[in-house]
Amino acid sequence: MNRIKLHVKKGDQVEVISGNFKGSSGKVLEVVARKQRVLIEGVRMIKRHLRKSQDNPQGKIAEREGPIHISNVKVLERGEKQSKKREKKEAKAGKDAAPKKKKKVEKAE
């Protein structure tokens, strides 16, 4: 099975660039790679009617985020995991950029 590479990952800060929710932004809660959809915090809120149960004796109308197509979204800021990974990579590159000077050892004759 091949992994689908997408430009958005969980935890990224994104902005909706087209569609009904254009201009709104939020944090990515979930990426559904197979359907090429993302759930963004506070965007496309859907009302779901829940029947009576032990948890909800009166029943309930729950609000949750609905999916948006991934092509309608652009990344504003990467999530923490990606930035930490990048910092480690840059720190490692920084060490390689400044080579250590070797000390000359004089031979005693």
Contact map, one row per residue, 1 for C-alpha under 8 A:
1110000000000000000000000000000000000000000000000000000000000000000000000000000000000000000000000000000000000
1111000000000000000000000000000000000000000000000000000000000000000000000000000000000000000000000000000000000
1111100000000000000000000000000000000000000000000000000000000000000000000000000000000000000000000000000000000
0111110000000000000000000000000011000000000000000000000000000000000000000000000000000000000000000000000000000
0011111000000000000000000000000000000000000000000000000000000000000000000000000000000000000000000000000000000
0001111110000000000000000000000010000000000000000000000000000000000000000000000000000000000000000000000000000
0000111110000000000000000000000000000000000000000000000000000000000000000010000000000000000000000000000000000
0000011111010000000000000000001000000000000000000000000000000000000001000110000000000000000000000000000000000
0000011111110000000000000001011000000000000000000000000000000000000000000000001000000000000000000000000000000
0000000111110000000000000011111000000000000000000000000000000000000000000000001000000000000000000000000000000
0000000011111000000000000011100000000000000000000000000000000000000000000000011100000000000000000000000000000
0000000111111100000000000011000000000000000000000000000000000000000000000011111100000000000000000000000000000
0000000000111110000000001111000000000000000000000000000000000000000000000011111000000000000000000000000000000
0000000000011111000000001111000000000001000000000000000000000000000000001111100000000000000000000000000000000
0000000000001111100001111100000000000000000000000000000000000000000000001111000000000000000000000000000000000
0000000000000111111011111000000000000000000000000000000000000000000000011100000000000000000000000000000000000
0000000000000011111001100000000000000000000000000000000000000000000000011100000000000000000000000000000000000
0000000000000001111111100000000000000000000000000000000000000000000000011000000000000000000000000000000000000
0000000000000001111111000000000000000000000000000000000000000000000000010000000000000000000000000000000000000
0000000000000000011111000000000000000000000000000000000000000000000000000000000000000000000000000000000000000
0000000000000001011111110000000000000000001100000000000000000000000000000000000000000000000000000000000000000
0000000000000011111111110000000000000000000000000000000000000000000000000000000000000000000000000000000000000
0000000000000011110011111000000000000000000000000000000000000000000000000000000000000000000000000000000000000
0000000000000011000011111100000000000000001000000000000000000000000000000000000000000000000000000000000000000
0000000000001111000000111110000000000001001000000000000000000000000000000000000000000000000000000000000000000
0000000000001110000000011111000000000001111000000000000000000000000000000000000000000000000000000000000000000
0000000001111100000000001111100000000001100000000000000000000000000000000000000000000000000000000000000000000
0000000011111100000000000111111000000111100000000000000000000000000000000000000000000000000000000000000000000
0000000001100000000000000011111000000111100000000000000000000000000000000000000000000000000000000000000000000
0000000011000000000000000001111100000111000000000000000000000000000000000000000000000000000000000000000000000
0000000111000000000000000001111110011110000000000000000000000000000000000000000000000000000000000000000000000
0000000000000000000000000000011111111100000000000000000000000000000000000000000000000000000000000000000000000
0001010000000000000000000000001111111000000000000000000000000000000000000000000000000000000000000000000000000
0001000000000000000000000000000111111000000000000000000000000000000000000000000000000000000000000000000000000
0000000000000000000000000000000111111000000000000000000000000000000000000000000000000000000000000000000000000
0000000000000000000000000000001111111100000000000000000000000000000011000000000000000000000000000000000000000
0000000000000000000000000000001111111110000000000000000000000000001111000000000000000000000000000000000000000
0000000000000000000000000001111100011111000000000000000000000000001111000000000000000000000000000000000000000
0000000000000000000000000001111000001111101000000000000000000000111100000000000000000000000000000000000000000
0000000000000100000000001111110000000111111100000000000000000000111100000000000000000000000000000000000000000
0000000000000000000000000111100000000011111000000000000000000000100000000000000000000000000000000000000000000
0000000000000000000000000100000000000001111110000000000000000000100000000000000000000000000000000000000000000
0000000000000000000010011100000000000011111110000000000000000000110000000000000000000000000000000000000000000
0000000000000000000010000000000000000001011111000000000000000000111100000000000000000000000000000000000000000
0000000000000000000000000000000000000000011111100000000000000011110000000000000000000000000000000000000000000
0000000000000000000000000000000000000000000111110000000000000011110000000000000000000000000000000000000000000
0000000000000000000000000000000000000000000011111000000000001111000000000000000000000000000000000000000000000
0000000000000000000000000000000000000000000001111100000000001111000000000000000000000000000000000000000000000
0000000000000000000000000000000000000000000000111110000000111100000000000000000000000000000000000000000000000
0000000000000000000000000000000000000000000000011111000000111100000000000000000000000000000000000000000000000
0000000000000000000000000000000000000000000000001111100100110000000000000000000000000000000000000000000000000
0000000000000000000000000000000000000000000000000111111111110000000000000000000000000000000000000000000000000
0000000000000000000000000000000000000000000000000011111111100000000000000000000000000000000000000000000000000
0000000000000000000000000000000000000000000000000001111110000000000000000000000000000000000000000000000000000
0000000000000000000000000000000000000000000000000001111110000000000000000000000000000000000000000000000000000
0000000000000000000000000000000000000000000000000011111111110000000000000000000000000000000000000000000000000
0000000000000000000000000000000000000000000000000001111111100000000000000000000000000000000000000000000000000
0000000000000000000000000000000000000000000000000001100111110000000000000000000000000000000000000000000000000
0000000000000000000000000000000000000000000000001111100111111000000000000000000000000000000000000000000000000
0000000000000000000000000000000000000000000000001111000101111100000000000000000000000000000000000000000000000
0000000000000000000000000000000000000000000000111100000000111110000000000000000000000000000000000000000000000
0000000000000000000000000000000000000000000000111100000000011111000000000000000000000000000000000000000000000
0000000000000000000000000000000000000000000011110000000000001111100000000000000000000000000000000000000000000
0000000000000000000000000000000000000000000011110000000000000111110000000000000000000000000000000000000000000
0000000000000000000000000000000000000011111111000000000000000011111000000000000000000000000000000000000000000
0000000000000000000000000000000000000011001111000000000000000001111100000000000000000000000000000000000000000
0000000000000000000000000000000000001111000100000000000000000000111110000000000000000000000000000000000000000
0000000000000000000000000000000000001111000100000000000000000000011111010000000000000000000000000000000000000
0000000000000000000000000000000000011100000000000000000000000000001111111000000000000000000000000000000000000
0000000100000000000000000000000000011100000000000000000000000000000111111000000000000000000000000000000000000
0000000000000000000000000000000000000000000000000000000000000000000011111100000000000000000000000000000000000
0000000000000001111000000000000000000000000000000000000000000000000111111100000000000000000000000000000000000
0000000000000111110000000000000000000000000000000000000000000000000011111110000000000000000000000000000000000
0000000100000111100000000000000000000000000000000000000000000000000000111111000000000000000000000000000000000
0000001100011110000000000000000000000000000000000000000000000000000000001111110000000000000000000000000000000
0000000000011110000000000000000000000000000000000000000000000000000000000111110000000000000000000000000000000
0000000000011100000000000000000000000000000000000000000000000000000000000011111000000000000000000000000000000
0000000000111000000000000000000000000000000000000000000000000000000000000011111101100000000000000000000000000
0000000011111000000000000000000000000000000000000000000000000000000000000000111111100000000000000000000000000
0000000000110000000000000000000000000000000000000000000000000000000000000000011111110000000000000000000000000
0000000000000000000000000000000000000000000000000000000000000000000000000000001111111000000000000000000000000
0000000000000000000000000000000000000000000000000000000000000000000000000000011111111100000000000000000000000
0000000000000000000000000000000000000000000000000000000000000000000000000000011111111110000000000000000000000
0000000000000000000000000000000000000000000000000000000000000000000000000000000111111111000000000000000000000
0000000000000000000000000000000000000000000000000000000000000000000000000000000011111111100000000000000000000
0000000000000000000000000000000000000000000000000000000000000000000000000000000001111111110000000000000000000
0000000000000000000000000000000000000000000000000000000000000000000000000000000000111111111000000000000000000
0000000000000000000000000000000000000000000000000000000000000000000000000000000000011111111100000000000000000
0000000000000000000000000000000000000000000000000000000000000000000000000000000000001111111110000000000000000
0000000000000000000000000000000000000000000000000000000000000000000000000000000000000111111111000000000000000
0000000000000000000000000000000000000000000000000000000000000000000000000000000000000011111111100000000000000
0000000000000000000000000000000000000000000000000000000000000000000000000000000000000001111111110000000000000
0000000000000000000000000000000000000000000000000000000000000000000000000000000000000000111111111000000000000
0000000000000000000000000000000000000000000000000000000000000000000000000000000000000000011111111100000000000
0000000000000000000000000000000000000000000000000000000000000000000000000000000000000000001111111110000000000
0000000000000000000000000000000000000000000000000000000000000000000000000000000000000000000111111110000000000
0000000000000000000000000000000000000000000000000000000000000000000000000000000000000000000011111110000000000
0000000000000000000000000000000000000000000000000000000000000000000000000000000000000000000001111111000000000
0000000000000000000000000000000000000000000000000000000000000000000000000000000000000000000000111111100000000
0000000000000000000000000000000000000000000000000000000000000000000000000000000000000000000000000111110000000
0000000000000000000000000000000000000000000000000000000000000000000000000000000000000000000000000011111000000
0000000000000000000000000000000000000000000000000000000000000000000000000000000000000000000000000001111100000
0000000000000000000000000000000000000000000000000000000000000000000000000000000000000000000000000000111110000
0000000000000000000000000000000000000000000000000000000000000000000000000000000000000000000000000000011111000
0000000000000000000000000000000000000000000000000000000000000000000000000000000000000000000000000000001111100
0000000000000000000000000000000000000000000000000000000000000000000000000000000000000000000000000000000111110
0000000000000000000000000000000000000000000000000000000000000000000000000000000000000000000000000000000011111
0000000000000000000000000000000000000000000000000000000000000000000000000000000000000000000000000000000001111
0000000000000000000000000000000000000000000000000000000000000000000000000000000000000000000000000000000000111
